[in-house]
Amino acid sequence: MSRFPGPFGATLPDTAQISKQIHETVEPNKSMLNTSDSVRSTRTEEGRILLDVCHGQMFCLNVVGSRILELIELGWDEARIAEEISHVYATTIEVARTDVHDFIDALRRHSILQANGPGDSF
């Protein structure tokens, strides 16, 4: 397993292993948020770049923001995402909960996220 330093001085496991763990734990058929159909995305070493083609806006996400969005797209709820961020980036759960909530709220305000299903898991 390769390791590289992350924000807050934490080290992150190889992304292939993380992806495998994520795909094994996703709850299918759960109502969730997802990226809007008008958003195009590309990953970079620094995170992710989003382009909203309907509104003509571009957003740059750092590694943590990119990870949060990835987990949202995989169907994780806000509480579970906060636990993961707290663990991976060695921060308190209180800080992670606040930051994850505020980030998701900002994505919604900018129409990056939309409901995917009959309800909203956040």
N, C-alpha and C positions, 0 to 999 in steps of 0.2 A: 504494500500500500504506500503510495506516494503521499507526502504531506507538504503543505505550504502554509505560510503564515497568513492569518486572516485579520480582520479588524479586531480591536480590543486585545491583541496579542495572542489570540487563540490559533490553534492549528486545525486545519480542515482535512478530513479524509479524502481519498481519491473520489472524484465525482461519479465514476462508474459504480462504485460501491454504494454511494448515497442514492443514486438512481434506482438501483436494485432494491434497496431497503424501502424507498418511497413506494415503488410500484407494488411491493408485497403488502403494504399497509393501507393503500387507498380504499376508501369505502365507496363502492360503486352505487349508482342510482341516488346519491344524496344530493339534495338541492344545494347549489353553490353559486358562487360568483365566478365569472370568467372574463377574459379580455374581450372587449367589444369587437365586433366583426370589422369595424373600420380601422382597427389598430394593427399596424405591421411592426414586427419585432425582430431584432437581431442581437445576438450575444457578443460581448466583447470580453477582453481580459479584465476590464474594469467593472463589468456588470452587464447592462443591457440598454439598448437604445430602442425607444418606442416612437412610432410615427402615427399620429391620428390623421388619416387621409381626409376624413370629412371636415375636421376643424382646422387642418393645416398646422397642427402643433406637434413639436418634437419634445420628448422627455428623455433624459439620461438617468438611469438608475445605477447606483453603486452595487457592489457585490451583495450586500445585505438586502437591498430593495429588490434586486433580481431574484434572490432566493425566496423572498416572501411571495413575490408574484408567481414564481414557479410552483410553490406549495399551494397557493390559491387555485391555480390551474389544475392541480392534481386532486383538488377536492378537500383539502385540509381546512378545518374550521379555525377561527381566529385564536381560540385558546390553545389549540394544538400547535399552531404556528409559533405563538409566543413562547411556548415551552421549548420548541426546537431552537429558536433563535437564542433564547437564554442559555441553553446547553451548549450549542455550537460556538457561540461568541462570548461565553463566560461572562455574562452580565446577569443582573438580578432579574427575577421573573417580573417584578413590578415595572422595571424600566422596559423590558421587552414587551409586556402587555400594552403599555402606553404607546410605545413607538410603533408597534404593529398596528394598533387601532388607528392611530393618527395617519399612518401611511395608507392603510386601506381607505380611510375616509377621504384622503387627498386623491387617491386613484378614482374613487367614485365621483367626487366633485368635478374632476377633469374628464369624466366619461370614458375612462380607460377600462373600468370594470362595469359589467352589467349582470343582471340576474340571469342565471341559466337554469330554468326550471320553474315550477309553480311557486316556490318560496325562496327565501333568502337565508343562507346558513349563518350570516353574520349579523 
